[in-house]
Amino acid sequence: MPCPSCGGNSRKPIAPGYWECMTVIDDPAIVKSAWDVADPWRAATFPKRPCGHRYREGPSVPSEPCRCGIYSIGRCGRCNDPFCGNHGHIYEGTFHCNGCARELFQADQERKHEVEEKEKREAKSVRDKLERSFSEAVRRAVKAMEKSGHPPERLVVMGQIQTPGTGGPGGGRPGKQWLEIVKEMGLGWYLGRFVWAASEDGEAMSARLVLAGNGRLLEGSGLFGRWDKAEDGFHLRVRPGWFFPSLKKPVLAVKTDEFEIARCGDKSIKDLTAGLLEIAAGESSVSRWNCGPDNPSAGIL
């Protein structure tokens, strides 16, 4: 039997032969304007609530009374006491009184929380182990590079300086730009380009990595180099941070902050650790500065 008030068919039993309509309708307590009716978006987002109309259908069959005195519609599957629809409902496919249903829900939530916390602890344990392995791989790679005969290079942070132009007859003189060293970062070796998945959806990111002698892993901060003439034009022979003008000796330009392995997933840390261990074992060559079309950088991965 449809609800006499709204015509809906969604309902729940309150007592034998007595029902409450649960059909969702526009809230009658809020006045609906002509705009609310005419505009599709406003009509779709108008506040709603269950109808709540109670009505009788069929004869009332006497049953054990609920604690409130209304005839019951069933017994709680946990405490076995009789309850009406006001004080009981279906939870996980079984009729329960409100109190037992609330306790069962809380117990389910606690179990889910415990499972989530266990998964977090396990994931953290795995991550900590990976990061320890990574740190050990960096240490071993530094030791291997120190013994390899591959000379370390000067690591610096570069800053760009620009002077303003001067106005005057004929346009004046244009401004000048150059680079200067703003911070020394010790000595180290350029390892190569590392590519990893930055997120679960497979977004690819990369960094040109530099191994510092003090055990830090840094990133090259830019590409500087020289143009070489070839048959098909000019090619930029570069590597990260290679800087020539006005310096007696080449340097590697790096970023100030250490490479953040937090940006890498577990698989990426495994790959990076494996690459560092290959360098430590002498199984992987360190990239040279001349990384042009005729001499591509091998990288570590």
C-alpha positions as CSV (number, residue, x, y, z in Angstrom):
1,M,0.0,0.0,0.0
2,P,1.5,3.4,-1.0
3,C,1.9,6.1,1.6
4,P,-1.4,8.0,1.9
5,S,0.5,11.3,2.3
6,C,3.2,11.2,-0.4
7,G,2.4,8.1,-2.4
8,G,5.9,6.6,-1.8
9,N,6.5,2.9,-1.2
10,S,9.6,3.0,1.0
11,R,8.6,2.2,4.6
12,K,9.5,0.5,7.8
13,P,7.3,-1.4,10.3
14,I,6.6,0.3,13.6
15,A,4.2,-2.3,15.0
16,P,2.2,-5.2,13.5
17,G,0.1,-3.5,10.7
18,Y,1.5,-0.1,11.4
19,W,4.1,1.6,9.1
20,E,6.3,4.7,8.8
21,C,6.9,6.1,5.3
22,M,10.7,6.5,4.6
23,T,10.3,7.9,1.1
24,V,12.6,10.9,0.6
25,I,10.6,14.0,-0.4
26,D,11.2,17.8,-0.6
27,D,11.2,19.2,2.9
28,P,7.7,20.7,3.3
29,A,9.0,23.0,6.2
30,I,10.9,25.1,3.6
31,V,8.8,27.2,1.2
32,K,9.5,26.4,-2.4
33,S,9.6,29.3,-4.8
34,A,8.8,29.3,-8.5
35,W,12.5,29.5,-9.2
36,D,13.1,26.3,-7.2
37,V,10.6,24.6,-9.5
38,A,11.8,26.1,-12.8
39,D,15.5,25.8,-12.3
40,P,16.7,22.2,-12.8
41,W,19.8,22.6,-10.5
42,R,17.8,24.2,-7.7
43,A,15.1,21.6,-8.0
44,A,17.7,18.8,-7.8
45,T,19.4,20.3,-4.8
46,F,16.3,21.4,-2.8
47,P,16.5,20.2,0.8
48,K,14.9,16.8,1.4
49,R,13.9,14.6,4.2
50,P,12.1,11.3,4.8
51,C,8.3,11.6,4.6
52,G,7.8,10.2,8.1
53,H,4.0,9.7,7.7
54,R,2.7,6.8,9.8
55,Y,-0.3,4.8,8.7
56,R,-2.0,1.5,9.3
57,E,-2.2,-1.3,6.7
58,G,-4.0,-4.5,7.6
59,P,-5.2,-5.8,11.0
60,S,-3.1,-5.3,14.1
61,V,-1.9,-8.7,15.3
62,P,-1.3,-8.8,19.1
63,S,2.3,-9.7,20.0
64,E,4.6,-9.3,22.9
65,P,4.9,-5.6,23.8
66,C,8.1,-3.6,23.5
67,R,9.4,-1.9,26.6
68,C,7.5,1.2,25.5
69,G,4.2,-0.7,25.4
70,I,3.8,-0.8,21.6
71,Y,3.3,-4.3,20.1
72,S,6.7,-5.6,19.0
73,I,7.6,-6.5,15.4
74,G,10.4,-8.9,16.4
75,R,13.1,-10.0,18.9
76,C,16.6,-8.6,19.0
77,G,19.1,-11.0,17.5
78,R,21.5,-10.2,20.3
79,C,19.6,-9.7,23.6
80,N,16.4,-11.6,22.4
81,D,14.1,-8.9,23.9
82,P,10.9,-7.9,21.9
83,F,11.0,-4.5,20.3
84,C,8.9,-2.3,18.1
85,G,10.0,-0.4,15.1
86,N,10.7,2.7,17.1
87,H,13.3,1.0,19.2
88,G,14.7,-1.6,16.8
89,H,15.9,-1.9,13.2
90,I,17.7,-4.1,10.8
91,Y,21.5,-4.1,11.2
92,E,23.7,-6.3,9.0
93,G,20.7,-8.3,7.9
94,T,19.3,-9.1,11.4
95,F,16.8,-7.3,13.5
96,H,18.4,-5.7,16.6
97,C,17.3,-3.2,19.2
98,N,18.8,0.2,18.9
99,G,21.1,-0.3,21.8
100,C,22.5,-3.6,20.6
101,A,22.8,-2.3,17.0
102,R,24.8,0.7,18.3
103,E,27.1,-1.6,20.2
104,L,27.6,-3.8,17.2
105,F,28.3,-0.8,15.0
106,Q,30.9,0.5,17.5
107,A,32.6,-2.9,17.7
108,D,32.7,-3.1,13.9
109,Q,34.3,0.3,13.7
110,E,36.9,-0.6,16.3
111,R,37.8,-3.7,14.4
112,K,38.1,-1.7,11.2
113,H,40.3,0.8,13.0
114,E,42.5,-1.9,14.4
115,V,42.9,-3.4,10.9
116,E,43.8,0.0,9.5
117,E,46.3,0.7,12.3
118,K,47.9,-2.7,11.8
119,E,48.3,-2.0,8.1
120,K,49.8,1.4,8.8
121,R,52.3,-0.2,11.3
122,E,53.2,-2.8,8.8
123,A,53.6,-0.3,6.0
124,K,55.8,1.9,8.2
125,S,57.9,-1.0,9.2
126,V,58.5,-1.8,5.5
127,R,59.2,1.8,4.7
128,D,61.7,2.2,7.6
129,K,63.5,-0.9,6.4
130,L,63.7,0.4,2.9
131,E,65.0,3.8,4.0
132,R,67.7,2.1,6.2
133,S,68.7,0.0,3.2
134,F,68.8,3.2,1.1
135,S,71.0,5.0,3.6
136,E,73.4,2.1,3.7
137,A,73.5,2.0,-0.1
138,V,74.4,5.7,-0.2
139,R,77.2,5.1,2.4
140,R,78.6,2.1,0.4
141,A,78.4,4.1,-2.9
142,V,80.4,7.0,-1.3
143,K,83.1,4.5,-0.1
144,A,83.3,2.9,-3.5
145,M,83.6,6.2,-5.3
146,E,86.4,7.4,-3.0
147,K,88.4,4.2,-3.9
148,S,87.4,4.2,-7.6
149,G,89.9,6.8,-8.9
150,H,87.0,8.8,-10.3
151,P,87.9,12.3,-9.0
152,P,85.2,14.1,-7.0
153,E,84.1,17.5,-8.2
154,R,83.3,20.8,-6.6
155,L,79.5,21.0,-5.7
156,V,78.1,24.5,-5.5
157,V,74.8,26.4,-5.4
158,M,74.6,28.9,-8.2
159,G,72.9,32.3,-8.2
160,Q,71.9,34.4,-11.2
161,I,73.0,38.0,-11.2
162,Q,71.4,40.6,-13.5
163,T,72.4,44.2,-13.9
164,P,69.8,46.7,-15.3
165,G,70.5,48.4,-18.6
166,T,71.1,52.1,-18.9
167,G,69.0,54.4,-21.0
168,G,70.4,57.0,-23.3
169,P,70.8,58.1,-26.9
170,G,70.7,55.2,-29.2
171,G,69.0,52.9,-26.6
172,G,71.9,52.9,-24.1
173,R,73.6,49.8,-22.9
174,P,71.7,46.5,-22.3
175,G,71.7,44.8,-18.9
176,K,74.0,41.8,-18.3
177,Q,73.4,38.4,-16.8
178,W,75.8,36.0,-15.3
179,L,76.0,33.2,-12.7
180,E,78.0,33.2,-9.5
181,I,78.6,30.8,-6.7
182,V,76.5,31.5,-3.6
183,K,77.2,28.4,-1.5
184,E,79.8,25.6,-1.4
185,M,78.4,22.1,-1.0
186,G,81.6,20.1,-0.7
187,L,82.8,17.5,-3.2
188,G,80.9,14.8,-5.0
189,W,80.1,12.8,-8.2
190,Y,77.4,13.1,-10.8
191,L,75.5,9.7,-10.9
192,G,73.0,10.3,-13.7
193,R,69.3,10.6,-14.3
194,F,66.9,8.7,-12.1
195,V,63.3,8.2,-13.2
196,W,60.6,7.0,-10.8
197,A,56.8,6.8,-10.4
198,A,55.8,9.7,-8.2
199,S,52.2,8.5,-7.5
200,E,49.9,5.5,-7.7
201,D,48.5,6.7,-11.0
202,G,51.9,6.2,-12.6
203,E,52.9,9.9,-13.0
204,A,56.6,9.8,-14.0
205,M,59.1,12.2,-12.5
206,S,62.9,12.3,-12.7
207,A,65.9,13.9,-11.1
208,R,69.6,14.2,-12.0
209,L,71.4,12.9,-8.9
210,V,74.7,13.9,-7.4
211,L,76.4,11.9,-4.7
212,A,78.2,14.1,-2.2
213,G,81.2,12.9,-0.3
214,N,79.5,13.7,3.0
215,G,76.9,11.0,2.3
216,R,74.1,13.2,1.0
217,L,72.2,12.6,-2.2
218,L,71.6,15.9,-4.1
219,E,69.9,17.0,-7.3
220,G,71.5,19.0,-10.1
221,S,70.0,22.4,-10.2
222,G,70.1,23.2,-13.9
223,L,71.7,22.6,-17.2
224,F,74.7,24.6,-18.3
225,G,77.1,23.9,-21.1
226,R,78.6,24.7,-24.4
227,W,77.4,24.6,-27.9
228,D,79.3,22.3,-30.3
229,K,79.0,22.5,-34.1
230,A,78.0,19.3,-35.8
231,E,77.0,18.4,-39.4
232,D,73.3,18.8,-38.7
233,G,73.7,22.0,-36.7
234,F,74.7,22.9,-33.1
235,H,74.3,20.6,-30.2
236,L,74.3,21.5,-26.5
237,R,76.9,19.3,-24.8
238,V,75.7,19.5,-21.2
239,R,75.2,17.8,-17.9
240,P,73.4,19.0,-14.8
241,G,75.1,22.0,-13.3
242,W,78.1,22.1,-15.7
243,F,79.4,25.7,-15.6
244,F,82.3,27.2,-17.5
245,P,82.6,31.0,-17.7
246,S,84.9,32.8,-15.5
247,L,85.8,29.8,-13.3
248,K,89.2,28.3,-13.2
249,K,87.8,24.8,-12.6
250,P,84.4,23.3,-13.6
251,V,81.8,22.9,-10.9
252,L,78.6,20.9,-10.5
253,A,75.6,23.1,-9.7
254,V,73.3,21.4,-7.2
255,K,70.2,22.3,-5.1
256,T,70.6,23.2,-1.5
257,D,68.3,20.6,0.0
258,E,68.9,16.9,0.0
259,F,67.0,14.7,-2.4
260,E,63.7,13.7,-0.8
261,I,63.1,10.0,-0.9
262,A,59.7,10.8,0.5
263,R,58.8,11.7,-3.1
264,C,59.5,8.1,-4.1
265,G,57.2,5.0,-3.6
266,D,58.5,1.8,-2.1
267,K,59.3,0.3,-5.5
268,S,61.2,3.4,-6.5
269,I,63.3,3.3,-3.3
270,K,64.1,-0.3,-4.1
271,D,65.2,0.6,-7.6
272,L,67.3,3.5,-6.4
273,T,68.9,1.4,-3.7
274,A,69.7,-1.3,-6.2
275,G,71.3,1.3,-8.5
276,L,73.5,2.7,-5.7
277,L,74.6,-0.8,-4.7
278,E,75.6,-1.5,-8.4
279,I,77.8,1.6,-8.2
280,A,79.2,0.4,-4.9
281,A,80.0,-3.0,-6.5
282,G,81.5,-1.4,-9.6
283,E,78.8,-2.9,-11.8
284,S,77.5,0.5,-13.1
285,S,79.4,3.3,-14.6
286,V,79.1,6.9,-13.4
287,S,77.9,9.3,-16.1
288,R,80.4,11.6,-17.8
289,W,79.8,15.3,-18.3
290,N,79.8,15.1,-22.1
291,C,76.1,14.0,-22.4
292,G,75.3,15.1,-25.9
293,P,73.6,13.2,-28.8
294,D,76.8,11.3,-29.5
295,N,77.5,10.4,-25.9
296,P,74.2,9.9,-23.9
297,S,74.3,9.6,-20.2
298,A,73.9,6.1,-18.9
299,G,72.5,7.1,-15.6
300,I,72.1,4.7,-12.7
301,L,68.8,3.3,-13.7
